[in-house]
Amino acid sequence: MSRIIAIVNQKGGVGKTTTAINLGAYLAWFGNFVLLVDLDPQANATSALGVRLEPDKQSLYHALTGAAPSFRDIIVGTSHQGYKLAPTTADLAGARVELIGMENREFRLRDALLEVRNDYDYIIIDNPPSLDLLTVNGLAAADDILIPVQAEYLALEGLGQLLSTIELVRDNLRPELGILGAVLTMYDKRNRLSDQVASELKQHFPYKVFEPAIPRNVRLTESPSYGQSILAYDAGSKGAKAYEQLARSIIEHYAYTPTTYGQ
């Protein structure tokens, strides 16, 4: 049974999608079967992996609203062996309204994933940069949360609100929801501010902070425009090496942690 990891931060521009697609790529590179779920209506993860949907192809919107007969029907391949994608389009923005009147609206994604959960070792959910009903679906479906935190001014602002939302989800929807930790992104070792943010995060964040930080890296910035993960685009870059280590750390974490899904 797979581990479901939600990549979450309500702030935009923190490297959330970059983390989702590249963590997934390296988990697959290590020999795992991985599914990336693009839960963000901006569809950045879908385009960053080079996926262009045909007009008649169903997407995550159809799976969440019940229009797709099977979740497997929406899944597409990527350029990586063992790495697949549940793609989305801008239509998913409409689901924010449509889900409100649906039964079990907070669990639409969880219930949809039950069909394919045993097909994968890891399922990564790229959540939108907001704390709306789509994100609640992502949290309610997940085993654990990984929080990307940008190494910039006011980076820690909003973390308290996010942790409060996680507690609400635990109290009302998913008691076993865990927090893997945080990963610092866009880190520039030449910048004193990056060091200050890293120090504050380690001092005040009550969970694990993964090492190394993901560096600010031109190759990481370029790769989505070519529809490639950093593993495919430049596996020798500093950004690639950082995501390789993040994937390795997460694999090691789960090697010693029993699953709680469905308990």
Phi, psi and omega in degrees: 000138186285160168264131181252119184244122176265126175267115193225134163194128183286349176276139176275161175073025182256004181090023183294307180293320176303318178293317182298310185290323184278327172298315179300318181298318181284327174299320177292321179300328177280006174100012180265155170269125190231138172240127173259125179256116180272096183264009181258120180301344176290342175059030182293323179294322179298310181289326181293339176263012174076020182267126175238114184280139172292152183305329182265004181278129178282155185229190181300328176306314182293325179292320182286329183267000177087007182278341178268129181295335182210141177296325180299333182295335184269346187286137178234162178276168173236184180285353182260136175295132177080006185239115181238168187226134165264098191280165176223169175225178179298343177302334183298336178301326179292337180294335178303324179274315184296325182293335185303321183269006184267150176293142181053045188299330181283346187245016183298318180288317179304312182293323179294322183288342179303329181295327188243000187304321182283355180276346190229154173277324179223139170239122181254129179250118175269106185274157176290159179280065181196170177243055183259193185294330176295315179295321176301321175298319179296318179291319182291338180272344191271155167276319186215164181238139171241130186247111172284135180232121182286138180277065182222169178303137181065020182298326183277350179294129181099344178296323179297318178296319179297316180295325177294319177297319178299319178296322177297319178295319177298316184292327190245337189231321190214079185302331185271003182302124182253167175240112177297318181146198180240153173231127180282131182241162178056039182280131179238106185294345178278349186256121181299327181298322178300318178295322179294317179296317179300317180295317180294321180297314180293329182282322190251339180280124189278013180229179182298141170248116186288144176241147358280168172293153176280119186284157168289120193216126183300321182294324175297322180290324184284324192303320180298328181291343176260006179067035184226149168289166178292333176298318179282326187279314180200085184292346180268358183286161179296323178297320179296316181297324179293317179289329174300316180291324177299315179298318179299317181296321180290320176300316179296322179301312184286341177295338182244010184236118179289151178286149177239005187298131176082001180271000000 
